[in-house]
């Protein structure tokens, strides 16, 4: 089945991808971001927060956005 996968990590991209029936959010994360840690990302399905065991459905829209940006420094307050 096809879903829309939006990866906002780094340069970011969006693409229609094929996933197997029964694929969970956790499965997709491990496939697409094998070196990432799920707790470092905001993961949404169809613009809604989701759980790791949610099973993807045809035409779902999955977005993965890092909650921390490498090299970013905390903002200095005057």
Helices and strands as residue ranges (DSSP letters): E 2-7, E 13-18, H 25-32, G 38-40, E 41-45, E 48-49, E 61-66
